[in-house]
Amino acid sequence: MISNGDRIAVGLSGGQDSLTLLWLLRERLRRIPVHYEIYPIYIDPGFEPGFGAQLKDYCSQWGLELRLEETRHGILAHSTENRENPCFLCSHLRRKRLFEIADDQGCRKLALGHNKDDLIETLFLNICYAGEICTMVPSQSFFQGKFTVIRPLAYVDETVIRKFAKENRFPVFDNPCPTSKTSKRKEVKEMLNRLYQDNANVKGNIFRALSHVRTDYLLKDHSKRRKGSGNRHESIQSRESGHDAPSAL
C-alpha cells in the first residue's frame, strides 16, 4: 500500500476509525525504514455545531497541520434542491473535493479509515440498494492510475478500533448530520449485529466470502442495457475512476 517517498492525503471524518488511521500512519514512520509524508484533510459538511476547529487543534498536538475545508455539501444534500438520497450526494461531493485537495498537495495516495465492518456493510448496501455484488477494496486505482485509495484498516474489526481509541483517549466528536442516526448504513449495521449475536461465525464467514466468489453459481446478465434497481442511497460505487469497479469514501 505504501512505498518510500509517498505523499499520502489522509481523509479524516472525526470518527475513531480515521483518528486511529492517522495515529497508525504517524507512529509507523518511527518504526520502519520507509519514509512518507502525511497530509490530514477534513471536509466540513457545514452542519452546526461543527468540530473542525477542535479537530485541527488535536492534529496540531501530533505535529500535523490539518487542512480544514469548510463546505455546504451536507446542507445542499439535505435541501429541496436534491432529489437523491442526501448521503449519496454528500459523499460524492466530499469525495470529489478530497481528490482535488490531494492533487493540490501533490499526493498520489489517499488513505481512508474504513474497517472490516465497513466493507461488509457496504456489500449489503450495494446488494440491497444498487443491485450489485461489490464492496470497497483495500487498495484501488482511480483516474487511470493517477490516484490510489488505500484502506490500511480494511482487515481490522470495528470493536478492536473502538477499544484502541478508548485506550489512547482519542477525542469523541458528535456527528451533527441530521440523518446520521437514521441512515441506510445504520439499518444494515443493526441487521448484521443481530446476525452476529446469533452466531459468532457469521461475520468471519461473510468477510471470507468477499474473496471466495463462485461465479459459476451466479446469474449472468444477458441484457444489452443494464437495468436500474432503485435509488443508490449510500451505495459507494464511483464512476470517477474511469471504469465500473467499486470504490468509496
Secondary structure, 3 states (H helix, E strand, C coil): CCCCCCEEEEEECCCHHHHHHHHHHHHHCCCCCCCCEEEEEEEECCCCCCCHHHHHHHHHHCCCCCEEEECCHHHHHCCCCCCCCHHHHHHHHHHHHHHHHHHHCCCCEEECCCCHHHHHHHHHHHHHHHCCCCCCCCEEEECCCCEEEECCCCCCCHHHHHHHHHHCCCCCCCCCCCCCCCCHHHHHHHHHHHHHHHCCCHHHHHHHHCCCCCHHHCCCCCCCCCCCCCCCCCCCCCCCCCCCCCCCC
